[in-house]
Amino acid sequence: MDLPETVPLSGISPEATGNEYLILATKALRRHLGLAETPGEKSSSSPPSTQPLFWVEVVPPSARGARCQLDCPKNIMPGEYRIAVNPGQHGHYGNRSSDYYHVHCFEKIADFSQADFLDRVQPLTRNLTRLRNLESSSFLDGNYLLDAGAERLSLEWKVTVGGLIDKRDGVESETMDSRHSAFNDLLRKSGSSNYIPQMVPGMSEFEFILLSCTLAPIEGDGSGDSEEWNLFEEYLAVADNHEEDLNNRHSLSETLEAWGHDVVLATSDNLTEKGKKQKEGLSSKAIRAIKRLAVTPMPDIQGAFLRGL
Ligand SMILES: [Zn+2]
C-alpha cells in the first residue's frame, strides 16, 4: 500500500504560482539530488546519503490514487504510470518515503537531457523490487510493476536518450563485445522470424524465456512477413540519430501515454464509440502484439526460493 502523501514540496511557499512554482520545485528537486540549484554552478550542499532514484511504475490499487507532488489538481489514479522519487524530499518514513508525480508533470522539473537526471530513471520491473524500499509482499500481485510493453519502452527510451546525450557531448560509444552483442540482439530482434534467440552467458533461463517471448518487441506473421510490427517504431518518441529529440522534454510521457492508450483499445471490452473507431486503425497483428505485451511479468519467485534468496 502507498504511504500517505499529503505534504507540499518542501521549501515552497504556498503562494507561489505557475512558472514561479515550477522554478522553485525544480530547485527543490535539484537540492534533493545534491545538485546546485542552478545548472553549471557548484553545489553547496553535501550529496544525499542515499541517492534518490526516479522509479517509473504503475499506481497500485487504492480508492483515490496518489497525490501528484506538483500541486496538480488531478490525483494519479490506480493503473496509471507515474514517477516515484525514492527516497522522497520529506523523509517522514525514512527511505520508504516517496514523492509521486504524473510522468508528464515530473518532466516539467526534471531535465532528462542531462545525465544527472536520466541516470536516476529506473523502470520498476521484477528484477529490481529489492531496490524500491517497499515490503517485498507489496509486489506479489504484480502491483507497482510495469507491464511488458511499458518496461521495454521505458528502458529503450533511457538507452536512446543516453546515446543522444553522449553524441551531443562528444562521448565515444563503447564497442560491443560478443556478449553485449548477443544481449542487444535478444533485446531488439526477439519476435522476428529472421532471428533465432540465443542464450546470453550469465542470464537465467527464466529471464531468457521472458525476453525472447513475452517481452519480445517484434510481432510477425512468420517467414516472408516483410511488415513485422515493432514496438519501438510504433511508440518510442525518441530515435537514434535524432539529436533534436533531446529538446522534447515530454518524450517519456508521450511514449507511455501512446502505449497505454492502445493497450486500452486492444484489451478493453467496454470501448466508447470513439474508441471502437480508433481500434479499427489497429491491425490484427498489432492487437495480438499489444495483448501479449500488456501483461505484467512477475518475479521469479520459484527461482529465488531455489537459490535461497
Ligand atoms: Zn501532476
Boltz pocket constraint, residues with backbone or C-beta under 6 A from the ligand:
constraints:
  - pocket:
      binder: B
      contacts: [[A, 68], [A, 69], [A, 70], [A, 72], [A, 74], [A, 101], [A, 102], [A, 105]]
      max_distance: 6.0
